[in-house]
Amino acid sequence: MSSKNVTIVGAGPAGLTAAISLVKNGYDVNLFEQNNDVGLRFNGDFQGLENWSDPEDTLDILNRIGIKINFLCNPYSGSDGYFYGPKLQKIQVKTSRPLFYLIERGSNENSLDQGLRKQAEEAGVNILWGQKLDSVDSQTAIVGTGPKAADAIAKGMVFKTSLDNMFIGFINNKIAPKAYAYLLVNNGKATFATCMFEDFKNEKLYYKRALRVLNFVIEIDINEPKEFGGFVNFFNQPKISKDNRILYAGENAGFQDALWGFGIKYAMLSGYLAARSIIANKSYDELCKAYLYPKIQTSLANRWLFAHLYNIGYNLILNKMKSMDDVIPALRKHYNTSVSKKMIHPIAQRWYKTRLIDKQCMHEHCDCVWCRHGKLAHATEENC
Ligand SMILES: Cc1cc2nc3c(=O)[nH]c(=O)nc-3n(C[C@H](O)[C@H](O)[C@H](O)COP(=O)(O)OP(=O)(O)OC[C@H]3O[C@@H](n4cnc5c(N)ncnc54)[C@H](O)[C@@H]3O)c2cc1C
């Protein structure tokens, strides 16, 4: 077998970005995907490509790593929406550039997943659909198989509405413990979800409360709702390679924003860096040290801080954000390393070990999002 052959497992943003990079550099890529299409982990829900953690605009970063924007990707600035704090105070923030780019996830035509699939196929990636790989042979491989366990969950719905394009973010422990709830509206379609970093077993209660709050703060018509659930996984210490032969990328390696779960950018960048390490014969670990590790470590420190702020702290933060001329630099500062975050990181690491405590579900005929044997978790009984 030629040394220019690479196996990739998982057609998510990490695996597809790696595959696109490699074929463009003359490699033969076989990409194995367990499902018969991309995006089946998702539900046509809207997500955000965050645009605050780097000085460079996210779209410029994608362009630099060879990804075209052939999917729905709409900019949303501070003036396009609101935040509601625990006291339901309404806050609008100012931003000098889009706060995030709204994208769609799943298998619909305009989703990020389909856009990446198209780019990969046009570039010449050989995608082997419906093939679940549990091990790889001796050649070089990149594994981007997504999350392994639930460290945070989301419960929500996609629906149709007559509302204009907008977003709302809710920070309130009563509806989204240690996390946030969000509404994203684009061209008559909407996603509403509440996320939680703890107390997963009460997901239905939080979801019900979140819906009540949504209906209280805005007049909204909800048509053809379809409920969905999802989970994300981050690691204390990312595990990124085995024998320098298998490189792990994306959420599977632990490249996830531990603060708020904005993992897409990290998934794509780690896929790109895994490909670069093969193309340029450089250490993947060294490449990740420069950009990804500092951000991942800071996000864990931020998670610890956020989890200890409680509603009082969230009120203070939102009020501070309201008075800023531009929240982007402040958010960027928090997403990047500093002496204080380096000091907090070891504390956060020790604390983080308790995050997976809620592993078992005692509900009869369970359909919980978080539960590893729940229908929506796409997991198997043995995992419980
Ligand atoms: C509800 C929800 C909302 C989110 N919102 C945001 C957001 O707003 N912004 C953001 O940045 N991030 C968000 N995220 C996180 C983001 O979606 C993930 O971080 C990102 O998709 C990770 O990409 P990935 O390529 O690592 O994994 P995935 O997207 O999970 O892709 C992994 C792929 O591997 C395949 N696979 C798995 N095992 C095998 C196997 N053994 N063999 C073959 N194929 C396999 C899977 O079928 C899948 O297609 C959200 C997540 C959820 C659940």
The ligand as an SDF file (V2000), in Angstrom:
LIG
                    3D

 53 58  0  0  0  0  0  0  0  0999 V2000
  -27.3250   19.9430   20.4670 C   0  0  0  0  0  0  0  0  0  0  0  0
  -25.9090   20.3870   20.1620 C   0  0  0  0  0  0  0  0  0  0  0  0
  -25.6620   21.7270   19.8900 C   0  0  0  0  0  0  0  0  0  0  0  0
  -24.3700   22.1380   19.5850 C   0  0  0  0  0  0  0  0  0  0  0  0
  -24.1720   23.4440   19.2990 N   0  0  0  0  0  0  0  0  0  0  0  0
  -22.9520   23.8630   18.9270 C   0  0  0  0  0  0  0  0  0  0  0  0
  -22.7390   25.2050   18.5150 C   0  0  0  0  0  0  0  0  0  0  0  0
  -23.6700   26.0300   18.5160 O   0  0  0  0  0  0  0  0  0  0  0  0
  -21.4860   25.5670   18.1370 N   0  0  0  0  0  0  0  0  0  0  0  0
  -20.4410   24.6860   18.1290 C   0  0  0  0  0  0  0  0  0  0  0  0
  -19.3170   25.0790   17.7530 O   0  0  0  0  0  0  0  0  0  0  0  0
  -20.6120   23.4070   18.5220 N   0  0  0  0  0  0  0  0  0  0  0  0
  -21.8280   22.9690   18.8970 C   0  0  0  0  0  0  0  0  0  0  0  0
  -22.0080   21.6660   19.2640 N   0  0  0  0  0  0  0  0  0  0  0  0
  -20.8480   20.7600   19.2770 C   0  0  0  0  0  0  0  0  0  0  0  0
  -20.4570   20.3390   17.8580 C   0  0  0  0  0  0  0  0  0  0  0  0
  -21.5980   19.9330   17.1530 O   0  0  0  0  0  0  0  0  0  0  0  0
  -19.4180   19.2150   17.9140 C   0  0  0  0  0  0  0  0  0  0  0  0
  -18.3470   19.6570   18.7130 O   0  0  0  0  0  0  0  0  0  0  0  0
  -18.9020   18.8250   16.5240 C   0  0  0  0  0  0  0  0  0  0  0  0
  -19.9120   18.2990   15.7070 O   0  0  0  0  0  0  0  0  0  0  0  0
  -17.8060   17.7660   16.6890 C   0  0  0  0  0  0  0  0  0  0  0  0
  -17.3940   17.3420   15.4120 O   0  0  0  0  0  0  0  0  0  0  0  0
  -16.6440   15.9490   15.2250 P   0  0  0  0  0  0  0  0  0  0  0  0
  -16.2630   15.8610   13.7960 O   0  0  0  0  0  0  0  0  0  0  0  0
  -15.5820   15.8160   16.2470 O   0  0  0  0  0  0  0  0  0  0  0  0
  -17.7450   14.8380   15.5900 O   0  0  0  0  0  0  0  0  0  0  0  0
  -19.1970   14.5150   14.9970 P   0  0  0  0  0  0  0  0  0  0  0  0
  -19.8250   15.7260   14.4410 O   0  0  0  0  0  0  0  0  0  0  0  0
  -19.9120   13.7850   16.0790 O   0  0  0  0  0  0  0  0  0  0  0  0
  -18.9200   13.4950   13.8070 O   0  0  0  0  0  0  0  0  0  0  0  0
  -18.4520   12.1870   14.0710 C   0  0  0  0  0  0  0  0  0  0  0  0
  -18.8190   11.2820   12.9070 C   0  0  0  0  0  0  0  0  0  0  0  0
  -18.1970   10.0070   13.1030 O   0  0  0  0  0  0  0  0  0  0  0  0
  -19.1190    8.9670   12.7910 C   0  0  0  0  0  0  0  0  0  0  0  0
  -18.6800    7.7680   13.5380 N   0  0  0  0  0  0  0  0  0  0  0  0
  -18.6890    7.5800   14.8680 C   0  0  0  0  0  0  0  0  0  0  0  0
  -18.1500    6.3700   15.1870 N   0  0  0  0  0  0  0  0  0  0  0  0
  -17.8070    5.7900   14.0110 C   0  0  0  0  0  0  0  0  0  0  0  0
  -17.2070    4.5360   13.6680 C   0  0  0  0  0  0  0  0  0  0  0  0
  -16.8220    3.6500   14.6010 N   0  0  0  0  0  0  0  0  0  0  0  0
  -16.9970    4.2420   12.3570 N   0  0  0  0  0  0  0  0  0  0  0  0
  -17.3770    5.1120   11.3880 C   0  0  0  0  0  0  0  0  0  0  0  0
  -17.9400    6.3250   11.6520 N   0  0  0  0  0  0  0  0  0  0  0  0
  -18.1520    6.6650   12.9370 C   0  0  0  0  0  0  0  0  0  0  0  0
  -20.4580    9.5280   13.2690 C   0  0  0  0  0  0  0  0  0  0  0  0
  -21.5320    8.8710   12.6440 O   0  0  0  0  0  0  0  0  0  0  0  0
  -20.3220   11.0010   12.8380 C   0  0  0  0  0  0  0  0  0  0  0  0
  -20.7690   11.2070   11.5120 O   0  0  0  0  0  0  0  0  0  0  0  0
  -23.2910   21.2090   19.5960 C   0  0  0  0  0  0  0  0  0  0  0  0
  -23.5400   19.8590   19.8860 C   0  0  0  0  0  0  0  0  0  0  0  0
  -24.8260   19.4520   20.1740 C   0  0  0  0  0  0  0  0  0  0  0  0
  -25.0730   18.0040   20.4830 C   0  0  0  0  0  0  0  0  0  0  0  0
  1  2  1  0
  2  3  1  0
  2 52  2  0
  3  4  2  0
  4  5  1  0
  4 50  1  0
  5  6  2  0
  6  7  1  0
  6 13  1  0
  7  8  2  0
  7  9  1  0
  9 10  1  0
 10 11  2  0
 10 12  1  0
 12 13  2  0
 13 14  1  0
 14 15  1  0
 14 50  1  0
 15 16  1  0
 16 17  1  0
 16 18  1  0
 18 19  1  0
 18 20  1  0
 20 21  1  0
 20 22  1  0
 22 23  1  0
 23 24  1  0
 24 25  2  0
 24 26  1  0
 24 27  1  0
 27 28  1  0
 28 29  2  0
 28 30  1  0
 28 31  1  0
 31 32  1  0
 32 33  1  0
 33 34  1  0
 33 48  1  0
 34 35  1  0
 35 36  1  0
 35 46  1  0
 36 37  1  0
 36 45  1  0
 37 38  2  0
 38 39  1  0
 39 40  1  0
 39 45  2  0
 40 41  1  0
 40 42  2  0
 42 43  1  0
 43 44  2  0
 44 45  1  0
 46 47  1  0
 46 48  1  0
 48 49  1  0
 50 51  2  0
 51 52  1  0
 52 53  1  0
M  END
$$$$
